[in-house]
Amino acid sequence: MLTIGELASYAGVTVRTVRHYHAKGLLPEPERDHSGYRRYGAGAVVELIRIRTLAEAGVPLARVRELLSADEPEFAAAIADIDRRLRAEIRARRRHRERIARLAAGDRLTLPPEVVGFLDRLRALGVDERIVGVERDGWIPLVARAPERIPELAARKRDQLDDPRVRGFYLTLGRALDRADDDPCLVELADELADYLTRTADERGDAYVGEADIEPPVAELMDALAFADAPPARRLVELLHERGWSGWTRLRRVEPVRPRVEESSDGTGAGPGSP
């Protein structure tokens, strides 16, 4: 006959656990001997080990009671069901761990490797982190809405970044962020960018520079993100429109818009470029 401490030791649990199983009705509580102590037989060790094994496998205690009294086919079916549930939990936890790992990786939380590689290349070129942030935020809704197109679009972006004029555009725009909307730097940048767009479109087609097949709602969201984080971008769009290119995310050719000419006091036109 065993004391409660000996029973707990043989089964690999604590005395408190044994008492808990008594309270839940899982392990019968024996009569006390003449000294007032509970005494357990060898069968209690086997029963306690079965309870402990089921509990450690994640079986709710309420279900343990049911399994202890089940016949062999019922027990096997129940165990198979529990195994399926545990496998599902393992898969879910594995996904959670992957998300945590991506969270620790910054941009990798929401973006595929090809886009992260493009952003890393911008950083390596010395592009202002605010511009990198605009690019990143623009990719996020695009990845969510059209993931199948990301490899193609990212490859196009990498290809464009091989052009020194495009690299210069990114670097100049970064320097322009802290300047006023009427800063001549933006005008020069618009001239350079419009020239690049026109030459590239003539060589490779408007679709190559325009990405016109991006859904308008997504393009509008991407534009809003760009304008919110980089206000000079809105002025740059206006300047590009004057030079024959409309939009930002969905660039397309348009008729150039001539800047408004102010009337002088003598009635003659006095606008940009007037003496």
C-alpha positions in Angstrom: 0.0 0.0 0.0 1.3 3.5 -0.9 0.9 6.9 0.7 -0.3 9.8 -1.5 3.3 11.0 -1.7 4.6 7.7 -2.9 1.8 7.4 -5.4 2.6 10.8 -6.8 6.3 9.9 -7.0 5.7 6.7 -8.9 3.3 8.4 -11.4 5.6 11.4 -11.9 3.1 14.1 -10.6 2.8 16.2 -7.5 0.7 15.5 -4.5 -1.3 18.6 -5.3 -2.1 17.1 -8.8 -3.3 13.9 -7.2 -5.7 15.9 -4.9 -6.8 17.9 -7.9 -7.7 14.6 -9.8 -9.6 13.5 -6.7 -11.6 16.7 -6.7 -12.4 16.3 -10.4 -13.6 12.7 -9.8 -10.9 11.3 -12.1 -9.1 9.2 -9.5 -11.1 7.4 -6.8 -10.3 8.6 -3.3 -9.5 5.6 -1.1 -10.6 5.2 2.5 -8.3 6.3 5.2 -6.5 3.8 7.4 -6.7 3.7 11.2 -4.0 6.4 11.4 -6.1 8.7 9.1 -3.9 8.4 6.0 -5.0 7.4 2.5 -3.4 4.2 1.2 -3.3 3.4 -2.5 -2.9 0.1 -4.3 -0.7 -0.6 -7.3 -3.7 -0.2 -9.6 -3.9 3.5 -8.6 -0.4 4.1 -10.0 -1.5 2.7 -13.4 -4.7 4.7 -13.4 -2.9 7.9 -12.4 -0.3 7.4 -15.2 -3.2 7.0 -17.7 -4.8 10.3 -16.5 -1.5 12.1 -16.5 -0.7 10.9 -20.1 -4.0 12.0 -21.4 -3.9 15.4 -19.7 -0.3 16.0 -20.9 -1.5 15.2 -24.5 -3.9 18.1 -24.2 -7.1 16.2 -23.5 -9.5 18.3 -21.4 -10.0 16.8 -18.0 -13.7 16.5 -18.6 -12.9 14.3 -21.6 -10.4 12.3 -19.6 -13.2 10.9 -17.4 -15.1 9.8 -20.5 -12.0 8.1 -22.1 -11.1 6.2 -18.9 -14.4 4.4 -19.0 -14.5 3.9 -22.8 -14.2 0.5 -24.5 -11.3 -0.2 -26.8 -12.9 0.9 -30.2 -14.3 4.1 -28.5 -11.0 4.9 -27.0 -9.2 4.4 -30.3 -11.7 6.7 -32.1 -11.4 9.3 -29.5 -7.6 9.2 -29.5 -7.6 9.6 -33.3 -9.9 12.6 -33.0 -7.6 14.2 -30.4 -4.6 13.5 -32.6 -6.2 15.3 -35.5 -7.0 18.3 -33.3 -3.4 18.4 -32.0 -2.0 18.3 -35.5 -4.2 21.2 -36.5 -3.0 23.1 -33.4 0.6 22.4 -34.4 0.1 23.7 -37.9 -1.5 26.9 -36.5 1.3 27.4 -34.0 3.8 26.9 -36.9 2.1 29.6 -38.8 2.2 31.9 -35.8 5.9 31.3 -35.4 6.4 32.2 -39.1 4.4 35.4 -38.6 6.5 36.3 -35.6 9.7 35.6 -37.6 8.4 37.9 -40.3 7.5 40.5 -37.8 11.1 40.6 -36.6 12.2 41.0 -40.2 10.6 44.4 -40.7 9.5 44.8 -44.4 9.2 41.0 -44.7 6.1 41.1 -42.5 3.9 42.1 -45.4 6.0 42.0 -48.6 7.4 39.1 -50.7 11.2 38.6 -51.1 11.4 40.3 -54.5 9.9 43.5 -53.2 12.0 43.5 -50.1 15.0 43.0 -52.3 14.0 46.1 -54.4 13.6 48.2 -51.2 16.9 47.0 -49.9 18.5 48.1 -53.1 17.0 51.6 -52.8 18.5 51.8 -49.3 21.9 50.6 -50.6 21.8 53.4 -53.2 21.3 55.9 -50.4 17.7 56.8 -51.2 16.0 58.7 -48.4 14.2 56.3 -46.0 11.0 58.4 -46.4 11.0 57.6 -50.1 11.7 54.0 -49.3 8.7 54.1 -47.0 6.5 55.6 -49.7 7.5 52.7 -52.0 6.9 50.1 -49.3 3.5 51.4 -48.4 2.5 51.5 -52.1 3.5 47.9 -52.6 1.4 46.6 -49.6 -2.1 47.1 -51.1 -0.8 45.9 -54.5 0.5 42.7 -52.9 -2.9 42.2 -51.2 -5.0 42.7 -54.4 -2.8 41.2 -57.1 -0.1 38.9 -55.6 0.2 37.0 -58.9 1.6 40.2 -60.6 4.2 41.0 -58.0 7.1 39.1 -59.6 6.6 40.8 -63.0 6.2 44.3 -61.5 9.1 43.9 -59.1 11.3 42.7 -62.0 10.3 45.8 -64.0 11.2 48.1 -61.1 14.6 46.4 -60.7 15.1 46.8 -64.5 14.2 50.5 -64.3 16.6 51.0 -61.4 19.5 50.0 -63.6 18.9 53.3 -65.5 21.1 56.0 -63.8 18.4 58.6 -64.6 15.9 56.6 -62.5 18.4 56.3 -59.7 19.0 60.0 -59.9 15.2 60.6 -59.7 14.9 58.7 -56.4 17.9 60.5 -54.9 16.7 63.9 -56.0 13.1 63.3 -54.8 14.6 62.4 -51.4 16.4 65.7 -51.2 13.3 67.5 -52.3 11.2 66.3 -49.4 12.3 69.1 -47.1 11.9 71.8 -49.7 8.9 74.0 -50.5 6.5 73.1 -53.3 7.8 76.0 -55.5 11.4 74.9 -55.1 13.1 74.9 -58.6 14.5 71.5 -57.7 11.0 70.0 -58.4 10.8 71.7 -61.8 14.2 70.2 -62.8 13.2 66.8 -61.5 9.9 67.0 -63.5 11.9 67.9 -66.6 14.2 64.9 -66.1 11.5 62.5 -65.2 9.2 63.5 -68.1 12.2 63.1 -70.5 12.9 59.7 -69.1 9.3 58.6 -69.3 8.9 59.8 -72.9 12.1 58.2 -74.2 11.4 54.9 -72.4 7.8 54.8 -73.6 8.9 55.4 -77.1 11.4 52.6 -76.9 9.5 50.0 -74.8 5.8 51.0 -75.0 3.6 53.1 -72.7 2.6 50.1 -70.7 6.2 49.6 -69.5 6.3 52.9 -67.7 2.6 53.4 -67.0 1.5 50.2 -65.2 -2.0 51.2 -66.5 -3.5 47.8 -65.8 -3.4 48.4 -62.0 -7.0 48.7 -60.8 -8.0 52.4 -60.4 -9.0 52.0 -56.7 -5.7 50.4 -55.9 -3.8 53.1 -57.8 -5.8 55.9 -56.0 -4.9 54.3 -52.7 -1.2 54.1 -53.6 -1.3 57.7 -54.7 -2.9 58.8 -51.5 -0.2 57.0 -49.5 2.5 58.7 -51.6 1.0 62.1 -51.2 0.5 61.7 -47.5 4.1 60.8 -46.8 5.8 62.9 -49.5 3.8 66.2 -50.1 6.2 67.3 -52.9 5.0 64.3 -54.9 1.7 66.1 -55.4 3.4 69.1 -56.9 5.6 66.8 -59.0 2.4 65.2 -60.5 1.2 68.7 -61.5 4.5 69.5 -63.1 4.5 66.2 -65.0 1.0 66.9 -66.3 2.3 70.1 -67.7 4.9 68.0 -69.5 2.5 65.4 -71.0 2.2 62.7 -68.3 -0.8 62.3 -66.0 -1.0 60.4 -62.8 1.5 58.8 -60.5 0.9 55.1 -60.0 -1.0 54.8 -63.3 1.1 57.1 -65.5 -0.3 57.8 -69.0 0.4 60.2 -71.8 -1.8 63.2 -72.1 -1.7 66.5 -74.0 0.7 68.8 -72.2 -1.0 71.4 -70.1 0.4 74.9 -70.5 0.9 76.8 -67.2 -1.7 79.5 -66.5 -0.5 82.9 -67.8 -1.2 85.9 -65.6 -2.5 89.0 -67.2 -0.2 92.0 -66.8 -1.5 95.5 -66.1 -1.0 96.4 -69.7 -3.1 93.4 -70.9 -0.2 91.4 -72.3 0.5 87.9 -71.1 3.2 87.8 -68.4 3.8 84.2 -67.3 6.7 81.8 -66.8 9.5 82.6 -69.2 8.2 86.1 -69.9 10.9 88.9 -69.9 
